[in-house]
Amino acid sequence: MWIRCFDKIKENAPVQAGSLLKISQQALKFCRVRKYAISHEIDDLDVGDVGEKANRRDRVLTNDELRDVWLYINKEYDNHIMSHENRIILRFLIVFGCRLSEILLSTWDEWDFSNNIWRVPPEHSKNGKEIIRPIPSNFKNWLLLLNQSTKKREYVIGFDVKQCTASVTIAKIWKRLNHKEKWTAHDIRRVFATMLSDNGFEHNVVEQLLGHSLNGVAGIYNRSQYIEQKRNALCWWVNYLDSLIEVEEKIENDTYIHA
């Protein structure tokens, strides 16, 4: 029965079939451990038996492409290129290098404007650990303006997450900007990591900003949060982004928020 189900999915979505296998195996293991039910029917199956593995992406936006995106976020308010909702989401993705789910699920109680910290709770983090990101001073004013617009709503972004199609719509922006190669919301994290690393910021600082766990001995013994180093990195990054479009009025003075 399992194989027939996976085969049916594989016909049109082989990568999703492989992903579904891994999720199903984890779910059955959970049930076995807690004595809810016992089944070993799919224990011996590999992704290749039922579908395909996703190709590992290595897409990094060029400076010109990054400039295009930042320009349409900040100055060129063309809803045919980028919706208002996607402009808000992309600001967060680019500035913080966060995962799409982290900002979609973010609520204002995660944001400490007194200490200038964004704390992503463990339940919203991929590795199940809290992520601590400083709020760069040159981005704070825009956040405060957004807060005034959306503080009475459930989420920071100001609209219903259940109806959000950002992962799909953002993945179409590259075409509207006439970029030669597809990029997705997740590829922005690669740009973020690459640019910070190439400009001399420490590996551990970049990894923590991305919300990754430190590997090896460092992950066991190094409990530093590198707050000031992360703050310096993010302030540099926002300045760099602004320099790409030569903004006369910097992002912290942006008042175009109608959430």
C-alpha positions, 0 to 999 in steps of 0.5 A: 500500500505504501509503495503504491501511494508513493508511486502515485505521488512520484508520477508528478512530484518525485522530489515531494515523494522523497520528502514525504517518505522521510516525514512518514518514517519520522512520524512512524518512529515517533508513534513506536517510541510512544507506543501509539502504534508499531509499524516497520513497513517503510523502515528499509525504503530510501528516497531513491526507492520512491522518488528523487532527492532535491538538487542542492542549490548554489544560487547566489544573486549578483550585486546587480540582482541584489541592487534590483531587489533592494531598489524595488523594496525601497523606491520603485513601488511597482505592485506588478513587480513586487507586492506590498506584502512581499516588500515587507517580507523581503526586507526582513529576509535580506537584512537578517538572513532569516528563514521565511518561516521565522518572519512569517510566524514572528510576533511583536513580543519577540522584538525587544526595542529597549535592548535592540534584540530579536529573539526567535523562539525555539518553536519557530527555529529549525534546530529547536533553539532560540535564535538571537539577532541584534536589531541594527541601528540603521534599520530600527526606525523602519521597524518602529514604523512597521510596529505602529502599523501592525502592532494590533495584528497577530503577526509582525508582517501585518497579514494572515499567515495562513493566506500568505503565498510568499514562497510562491510569489517571491520565487517569481520575482526574478522573471519580473526583474528580467534576471537570467536565472531563477532565485528563491527566498531561501537563496537570499540567505546564501547571498547574506552568508556569502557577503558577510563572510567575504567581507571579513566577518567571523564564521561563528558570527555568520552561522549564528545570524543564520540560526545554525548550530555550531559544529564540533567542540565549539557547539558544545563549549562555546556559548557566546552569543557574539551580540556586538559582533552580530550587531556590527555585521548587520549594521555594515550589511544595511549600509552596504545595501543602501550603498547599492542604490545610493539612497538619498534618504536612508532606510531608517527614514522610510515612511512607506508603510501601509500594513 
